Amino acid sequence: MFTPQRRPTQSHTTSEAASHAAAQYESLAIHQKRAIFLLHELALYNWSVEYPRWSNDELVARHLLAIIANVEHPLSRREIASRTHFSNCAITGALCVLLHHDFLTQSTPEPADGEPVFSLPPRGRKEFERLWSWPQFLLAFIPQSSPAALADLIAVLTRHWHLISSKGTMPSWKICVNCTYFTAFRQPTDTTTPHHCAVVVGLGDSDYIRKLSTTLIPSPK
C-alpha cells in the first residue's frame, strides 16, 4: 500500500535553513580565523629572519601595530589584549617599545580617570605600512572570500609553515614563548617535538606540535 510522505511544514523548512546557514557561518569563521593566524605567524617569522637583533618585545610590538592600525578608534590595553593571543607581559613590553620609538601615542579619554588608549601617529602608520604591506594585502582578501577560496589560501600558508618548521629554522624562542596557546615541554620525553601549540587544535585541526629549539628554551629541572 502506498503511503504518501508528509510534506515538511514551513516552520520545519525554515529551521533547517537556519541551521544550515549557522553551520556555514561557523565554518567561514573558522577558516577566517585560521588564515589570519597563519598570516600573522608567517609575518613574525619573516621579521625574525630579516631583523635578527629584534627582541621578543620588538617582534610583538610590530604585531600590535596591525591590531591598532585596523580599527577606526583608539584602543585601550584591555581591548588590544582581547584581539591577540599574546601574554599580558608580552603586551606590556611591546607597548613600551612602540611608545619608546614614537610609533604609538597614549591619551586619556574623558573622564580623566578613564583607561588610557593608544593610537598610531604618522610615524607609527608609516612603520605599519612598511612592515605589513604583503600580509595586509592578503588580510584584506579574507573577509570577502568564500570558504572554498579560504581553504585554498590556508593550504598554501600551511604548507609554507610546515616547510619552515621542518627545516628547523623557526626561532620559536621568540615567536612562541609569548603566546598564551603555547606550552613548553608538554611532552618532555619527546626530544624531537616536545612543545605544544594548542591554537591550531582550536581552529579545527586534530593536533599540532611545533618543533622548537631545546637549546634556547631551558628544560624544566
N, C-alpha and C positions, 0 to 999 in steps of 0.2 A: 504494500500500500504506500502510495506517495504521500509524504508529509512535507508540506511547504515550509521552507525555512522562514523564520521570523526576520523581518527586515529590522536593522538596527534603528533604534529611535534616534531622534535628532540630538538629544542630550548625550546619548552614548557616543555618537559620532563626534560631537564637539569635544567630549572628554578625551577621546583617543587622539584627536588632532592636537589638543593642548598638551597632552603627554609627549607626543612626538616632537612638537615644537620645543618643549622644555629640554628634551634629550638632545636635540640638535644644538640648542643654545649652550648646554653644558659641554658638549663635545667641542664646539667652537671656542669656548672659554679656555678649555684645557689646552687646545692647540695654540691659542694665542699666548697663554702663559708660558708654555714650554719654549716657543720660538723666541719670546722676549728674554727668557732666562739664558738660552744658549747664546744669543747675540751679546748680551751683557758679559757673559763669561769669556767669550772669544775676544771681546774688546779689552777686558782686563788682561788676558793673556798677551795680546799684541802690545799693550803698553809695557808690560813687564819685560818683554823682549827688547822693545825699542828704547825704553828708559830703565836700564837695569839698576841705576842708582836710586830710583824711587823707592821709598819705604812703603810698608803696608798702608799707612795712613794716607800717603800721597796717591796710591792707586785707588783706594776707596773714595778719596776726595774727588777724583775725576769721574767716578761713577755717580756721585751725588750731584755733580754738575748737570747731568742729564735729567735727573729727577726734578730739580728745581727749575731748569730751563723749559720743561714741557708742561708747566702749569701757568695759568694766567694771573695768579695772585701769589704773594709771598707765603712761604711755608714755615710753620713752627718746627722745632726739633722733633716733637712728637709726630707731626704729620710726615716729616721726612722718614722717620723710623718705620712708620706704617707702610711705606711704599718700597721698602727694601728688606733684604734678608741679612743685613749685617748686624753684628752685636752692638750694644749700646756704647761700649768702649771704643769700637772702631768708628762709629758715627761721631762721637765726641772728638776723637783725634782728627778725623777728616775735616770736620767743620773748622777746627783750629787752623789746619793747613790752608783751607780756602780763604779764611779771614786774613791770615798772615800774608798771602800773596795778593790780596785785594781782588780776589775772584768772587767775593761774596760781600754783601752789605747786611748789617744787622740793625734792625729797628724795633722799637717797642710800640705796638699799636695802642690806641685808646681803648679802655682806660690805661693809665700809665703803669698800673701794676699787672698788665696782661703779659702773656708769654711772648718773649722776643720772637721775631720772624725774620726769615732770610730771603734774599732775592739776589739776582745777578745784576751787577753793574755792567757797563760796556766792556770792561776788561774781562770779566768772567764770561760774558756772552761770546767774546772772541775766542777764549780758550775752549769753550764748549764746541763751537763750530769747527775749530781746528782739529779737535780730537774725535769728535763724533760724526764726522761727515759721512763715512760709509755705513756705520751701523744705523745712523738716523734715517738714511735713505730706506733701509730695509724695515726699520721700526714703523715708518710712516705707511708702509705697504701692508702691515699686519692687520689693522682694524678693518680694512676694506676687502680682505681676502676670504675666500671660501675655505671650508675645512680641507678640501682636496688640494688647493693651492698651498695652504699652510703645511700640509703633510709633506709635500714635495720640498718645501723650504727646510722643514725640520730634518728631513732625511739627509739633505746636503750638509746642514750645520752639524748634525750628529756624527756623520762620517768624518768630518773635519776635526771635531772634538776628540773622537776616539783615536784618530791618527796621531794627533798631538800627544795624547795620553800614552799611547803605545810606544812612542819614541822616547819616553822618559824625560821630555823637555818641559813638562808642566811645572812651573815654580809654585807648587801648591802651598808651600810655607808662606807665600804672600797672598795667593788667591783664595785659599780655602779656610785658613785658620780664623778669619774674621767672620765667617758665615755661620749663622745660627743653625743651619741644617747639617753642619759638618761635625763628625765625631771622630777624633783621632784615636787610633789603636782600638777600634771597636772589636777587631779580630786580631788580637796581639800575636796569636800563634801563626798567622799567615804573614810570612816575611815578604811576600810579593805585593799583596793588596790588603794591607792591614786597616786602612782608614775607610770610613763610611760616609757617603753622601746621600742624605735622605730626600733631597729636593726632587730628584727625578722619580722616586717612588711615589711621591705625592702628585706628580704630573701624569701618572699612568703607566710608568714602566714597572717591570717586576722587581727590579733592584738594580743598583749601580754602585760599584766600589771603585773609587779612584785610586790609581797607582801613584803614591806620593814618595817623596824622598825621606827615608827613615833616618838619614844622617843629619837633616836640618830640623826635624821635629823630634825633640828628646822623648825617648820611650819612658813609660811610667816605671818608677822604681819598684 
